[in-house]
Amino acid sequence: MSDETPVAPPPPPAPAGASGEEDSTTRLLAALGYLFGIVAIIVLLIEPYKNQRFSKFHAIQALGLWVAGFAANLLWAIPVLGWIVAPILSLAIFVVAVIAIIKAFQGGWWEIPLLYNAVKNFIDQ
């Protein structure tokens, strides 16, 4: 028997982009993804960014927000009810997008209410 106490193994390394590794380019691309959906798609396809958790997090949320905006625009086709609901929903999506742009540009992780629950499975893959 030895008198040595067991030593705990070192903690696993943090995922890329999870601990303040967001450089200005990554933050800018994350913010631009909310403005231009094509930027979010490109971020998910380009090698250095598609493996960073921060980039992937914001790109997938941005695409989800773009889909929600598209759905809100489809509501205009419904007479009366759509004419009331669509502008309110579009304004809400715009406000959420502005907040998400600011958070992404600052390097923050903001889970968009309702939307994050719908897209979190894609983020963790």
Phi, psi and omega in degrees: 000145179246156181268007182282141176272144181295141179260132180288142178294156180294152180292152179294153180293148179290147177298153181301131178082006183264346185230058175078017180272009182283107177279177184296325179293317179297315179296320179295316178296322178297318179291318181293334178299328178287331179280315184235112182302330180295328178295320178297320178295316180297320178300323180286347182255336183279136188302308185292337185262332185291341179262355178274129183298320181298311181297314182296318179305308183286325180295317181289321176296321179297316178296321176297322178292324176295320178296318178297321177295321177297317178296322178296323178291331177292336180294338179301336182287344180273118181299146177060292182299316178294326180291337178270315186283320186301314180293325179293315179295320179296319177295319178297318179295321178297314180297316178298320179296319179297316178297317180295322178298314180297313180298317181294319181293330177277353181087018182270160178249104180243119178275113181293124181304143181070314183290319183300319179298329180282331186249359186297332178293327178286329181290320185280355181281000000 
